[in-house]
């Protein structure tokens, strides 16, 4: 079950230091631009290398030519059919492009790396799947600022969207990967407007049976519309 970003360590109860994530509204509009391919994610990492040391299998697109050339063969899985190549981590979970704490192809890093922003977990109330303590800790520290009622309403809608997707993951097509926290968070950012309370138009929310299937269909339609507008 997913947990919201915490303000204290679950083991010791010690308060976690807040780490400014920036204004929520600016982050949300920026993240949607990232998902449309309009910009790179700009993350205040402040020296954190969580995404580089957490055992991620990084999809490589055809345009990621430098990575495809530089990744050692032992860390590269080439696609079969129309799939994507993948860059595999070293045995210790670190990225094969990480050397002495720095990415040696940073200027030409893969699109997946350019898109990655762990604040998406804090924003959606989800936590990364798997054993990724560095990222989990950072996610628990992120604290967004909210400027007015619109930010609060969009935060609530985004979290409702993420919770709905996770709750009804089995109703989504396999390719959506709704059981994945990362995929659910990305989908939530795309479709959260469906979950905003609007006068005269009931937002999507808790449902079961046929009603849930109908709501999932609306979510998928909204996601397709988002992706089509991005093309």
Rosetta blueprint (number, residue, H / E / L):
1 X L
2 X L
3 X L
4 X L
5 X L
6 X L
7 X L
8 X E
9 X L
10 X L
11 X L
12 X L
13 X L
14 X L
15 X E
16 X L
17 X L
18 X L
19 X E
20 X E
21 X E
22 X E
23 X E
24 X H
25 X H
26 X H
27 X H
28 X H
29 X H
30 X H
31 X H
32 X H
33 X H
34 X H
35 X H
36 X L
37 X L
38 X L
39 X L
40 X L
41 X L
42 X L
43 X L
44 X L
45 X L
46 X L
47 X L
48 X L
49 X L
50 X H
51 X H
52 X H
53 X L
54 X L
55 X L
56 X L
57 X L
58 X E
59 X E
60 X E
61 X L
62 X L
63 X L
64 X L
65 X H
66 X H
67 X H
68 X H
69 X H
70 X H
71 X L
72 X L
73 X H
74 X H
75 X H
76 X E
77 X E
78 X L
79 X L
80 X L
81 X L
82 X L
83 X L
84 X L
85 X E
86 X E
87 X E
88 X L
89 X L
90 X L
91 X L
92 X L
93 X L
94 X L
95 X L
96 X L
97 X L
98 X E
99 X E
100 X L
101 X L
102 X E
103 X E
104 X L
105 X L
106 X H
107 X H
108 X H
109 X L
110 X L
111 X H
112 X H
113 X H
114 X H
115 X H
116 X L
117 X L
118 X L
119 X H
120 X H
121 X H
122 X H
123 X H
124 X H
125 X L
126 X L
127 X L
128 X L
129 X L
130 X L
131 X L
132 X L
133 X H
134 X H
135 X H
136 X H
137 X H
138 X H
139 X H
140 X H
141 X H
142 X E
143 X E
144 X E
145 X E
146 X L
147 X L
148 X L
149 X H
150 X H
151 X H
152 X H
153 X H
154 X H
155 X H
156 X H
157 X H
158 X H
159 X H
160 X H
161 X H
162 X H
163 X H
164 X H
165 X H
166 X H
167 X H
168 X L
169 X H
170 X H
171 X H
172 X L
173 X L
174 X H
175 X H
176 X H
177 X L
178 X L
179 X L
180 X L
181 X H
182 X H
183 X H
184 X H
185 X H
186 X H
187 X H
188 X H
189 X H
190 X H
191 X H
192 X H
193 X H
194 X H
195 X H
196 X L
197 X L
198 X E
199 X L
200 X L
201 X E
202 X L
203 X L
204 X L
205 X L
206 X L
207 X L
208 X L
209 X H
210 X H
211 X H
212 X H
213 X H
214 X H
215 X H
216 X H
217 X H
218 X H
219 X H
220 X H
221 X H
222 X H
223 X H
224 X H
225 X H
226 X H
227 X H
228 X H
229 X H
230 X H
231 X L
